[in-house]
Amino acid sequence: MTSAPSSGDVLESTSAAVVRPSGPVLRARRVSARLVLDVRSTCDLSFLVAAARTPGWRVDDELVVHLGGAELPEGARPVEVPVGPVARGERMHVLTGVPRGELVVEYTGTVAPDPAPGADGQDDGPARPPADDPEEAARDRFELNRPSRYCPSDELAAFAAAEFGSRRERSDADLAAAVERWVAGRLVYTSGSSTSFDGAVQTMLRGQGVCRDYAHLVVALCRALELPARLTAVYAPGLSPMDFHAVAEVRVVREDDGAAAWEVLDATRLAPRRSLTRISTGRDAADTAFLTSLRGGLVLQQMTVTAVVDGDLPAEDGGRTVLA
């Protein structure tokens, strides 16, 4: 099995519990991805490139696939498969038995706020995501605190405790902010500096990486501090150079009322977090690879990604931010 993980590779927080994280900026985003592959023997492929259909947002999109300039054989055409919790609306496209030839995959989508009707029948702003599900929260507390392929948090537990303290001494928001600042100051963004085999420990020792490396290190350190954390692949308007982007999400519990939110940490600080559009979410890049091949041989020859937001790009304010 081969996977192509997302590449492309500010959170100044306050400990005051009354501070609430900001949601995404309520403007339409237009995203696209074009992949050209040389399929050298029959392949089964999956693509994670579609914008998630999250509550409060309407997604109008299309995935078009051609082989050698013609349509794929009927049995090899894309099938959309839901992945992850229903509320996140994440989707995988699966192609089975793709023959040899030049495969071109083109995805385009518009993601716009979807107003919810108010009591008077008028638009009342975007629908809010559903409240945290107790069963899902309990599962996340354990599953997203475990070490994973690229985030061996158990290997970083002693370092994290010495560097950042613990949840007994500091609030979740303070710990998350401290981790983000440390990673942003420790690493230098360097294209081509890592391989698909490198995890958080290698990144920390090397002191450089791309977006997935930054996200892996943030996730691993947060889990080492018993903060559930996950990696999220996104479209990122304002990102330069433009590519698929990876960020961390950390489950932060507020001190005043015990409510929790998945807050976005992006230690690369390369794009405003309020413009991000979710694609897929997982334990690490192994779960969010934009392309996976289960058999056969292929070469990714070209990839182009675009992401823009209507109007002015929102400024990064350094506050606490959540994705839809």
N, C-alpha and C positions, 0 to 999 in steps of 0.2 A: 504494500500500500504506500502511495506517495501523497503528500499533502503540500499545498502551497499556502503557507500562513500569510495573514495580512501583513503588509509591509508598508513602508512609507516614510514610511518611515524611512494650577495657580490658586493654587488654592491658599489664600491668606484667610484663615478662619479666626473666629473669636470663640472663646469658651462660653460666652453668654448664651444660655439655652434659649432665649427668646428670639435669637436670629434664626430665620427660616430660609431654607435653600430656595433659590430662584428656579423657575421652570424654564423650558425652552422658549426662545423668542417666537412670537406668534406670527410668523411670516412663512409664505410658501417657499419650499426648497425644490430645486430641480437637479436631479442627479442622473448620472449615466456611467456605464462601464462597457468597454469593448475589449474583448479578449480574442486573440488570434492564436490558434494552436495547430501544430503539425502532429496529427494523429498517425502514428507509424504502425500500429496494430490495433485491433478491435479493443475498445475501452468502455468501461462503465464509469461515468463521471457524475459528480455532484458539484453544484455551484451555490455559494452563499453570497449573492450579490444584490438581492432584492431588498428594498427598504421595508422595514417591519411595519405591519398594520397595527399600530398602537392605538389605544383608546384616545379619542379626541382629535385624531388626525385622519384625513382621507388620503389614500394612496391610489393614484391612477398611473398604472405602469404597464410595461410590455417587455417580454423577453423574446427575441428573435434569434434563431439559430440556423445557420446555413453550413452545408458541407460542400466544398468545391463550387460555391456559387449556386447550389441547388438546395431544395428542401431535404431534410433528413428522411431516411426511410421511416415509415409510420411507427414501427416498434422502437425506434431510437429517439423519438421526439420528447421534449422536456415534459416531465410530470412534476407538478408543484406538490410539495410535501410539507405539512406543518412541522416545526421543530420547537421544543421548549414549551413552557406554559402558554396556554391559549391567550392569556391577557397580553403577552408580549407581541403576539402576531408575527413571529419570525417564520420565514419560509425558505426551504431548500428546493432547488430544481435538479431533478435527477434525470440523466440520460443513460439508457442501457443499450449496449451493443452498438456503439458508435463506430462505423467503419473507418478505414484509412482515408486520409485526405486532409485538406486544410479546413479546419473547423473555426467558424467565426461566430462568437456569442456577443450579442448586443442587447444591453439592458438600458431602458430609459424610464424614468419615473418622476412624477410630481407629487410632492408631499405637502398638503395644505391643512391648516386648521379646519376642523369639522365642528361647526357650532352646534351646541346642544340647545334644544328648545326650552325656553323658560316657562314659568307658570302662566304667563300671558300669551304664550305661543310664539313669542319673538325670540330671535337668537340671543343666547345668554352666554356667549363665549364658548371656547372649546370644552368638550366634556372632560371631566377629570378622570385620571386613571383610577381603577378600583382600589379600595383600601387593601392594606397588606393582609393577605390570607394567612390565618394562624398556622395552618398545616404547612404551607409553603415556607413561612418564616422559620418554623421549627426545623424543617428539612435543610433550609439554607444555612442555619446556624451551625450544623454539623458538616454538611457536604462542602460548603464553601469556606470552611476553616481547615479542611484536610489538605495535605500536600498534594500537588498534582505534577504532571510531567514536566512542565516548565517553571513551576512555582513550588520548589521544595521548601516550604515554610518551616519544616521541622529543623532544617539545617541552619536556619537564620534566627531561631528562637532566642538563643542566648545573646546574640548581638542586638536584636531588636529590643529586648528588655533593658540591656545596658544603655542603649542609645536613646530610647524613647520613653522608658518607664512602662507603666501598665494601666489597664482600665480601672484599677483600684485607686490610682493616683491622678489620672487625667480623664477628661471626658472623651467620648468617642470622636467628637469633632476636633478636639485638640490633637489627638493622636493621629488622625487621618491627615490633618494639615501639616503636622510635623514630618510625617513620612513623605508627603508630596514635596515639601521644601527640601528635604534631605536628598531625595532622588534627583530633583531638578538641579541641585548644586553639585551633586556627586558625578553625574554623567555628562558627557559631551555628545550631542547628536552627530553621528557620523555615518553617512550612507555607506552600505557595503561592509560595515565593520563586524557583522555577526552572521552566523549561519542558521539554518533551520533547526540545528541540533542544540543551540545554546539556550540555557535557561537563566533564571534570575541570579544564581550564584556566579556563573561565568560573566554575566553582565556587570555585576558589582565589582568583581575583581579586575575586569578590563577597564571599567570606567567610561565606556562609550557604548553606543548602540543606536537603534532606530526605535520607532514608536512602540513596536511590540515588546522590545527589550525594556523600555521604560515602564510599560504597563505591567510586565511580568514582575519586575522588581517591586513596584508599588503593591501589587497583589500579594506577593510572597511576604513582604514585611508586615502588611496589615493582618494577614492570617496568622503570622507569628505572634501578633499582639492580640489574637482572638477576636479580630474584627472580620466578619465574613466579607469576602471580596471576590470579584469576578472580572474577567476581561470582556470588553465589548468592542466589536468591530463596527465602525461608523463611516458614513460619508461626512466630510468635514469642510464645509465652505470656508474659504480663507486659508486653507492649508497650503504651504509651499515648501517643497515641491508637491503638487497634487498627486494623491494616491489614495488607496484605502488607508484608513487610520485606525489605530487601536488605543483605547483608553481603559482606565480601571474604574470600576464602580465599587463603592464600599458601603456597607449597611451601617448607617450611623443612627444610634438611638439617642433621642433628645432627653436631656436631664429633667426638663420641667414636667412633661406629661408621659414620657415613655414611648412616644410615637417614633416610628423608624422610617427612614427614607434611604434609597440607594443614591448616594451622592457621587458625582463624577469627579475623578482626579486625573488630570493630564499633566504629568510632570514635564512633557516636552514643551508645553506652552506655545504650541505652534498654530493653534486655531481657537477661536472663541467657543467655549463649551456650549453656550446657549444656541448655537447654530447647528449642533451635531444632529445627525439622523441615524438612528439605530439600524443596524443590519442583523447582527447575530450576537449572542451572548453565551459564554461558557466558562469553564474552569480556567482555561488558558487558550493559547492559539491553536492547540490541537482540536478544540471544539469549534473554532470560528474560521477555519481555513476557507478562503474564497473559492478554492478549487481542490478537489480530491479525486484521485484516480485509484480504482480498486483492482484493475487489471490492464494489461496492454501497455503500450509505450506511447508517450507523447512529449512534445516540447512546447513550452509557452514561448511563442515568438514575439508577441507584442501585447501590451496592455495599456489602455488609456482610461483614466477615471476623471470625471468632472463632478463638481458640486458647487452650486451657487444658491444664494438666498435672495429673494426679492427685496429690492430696496437696499439701504446701506447695511453693510456687514455689522452685526452688533459688536460693541466693544467688550473685551474681556475685563470684567470688573473685579476679578479676584475673589468673589464671594462664593458661597456654597451653592452648587448647581445640581439639579436632577435632570435626567433625560425623561422624555415621555415613555 
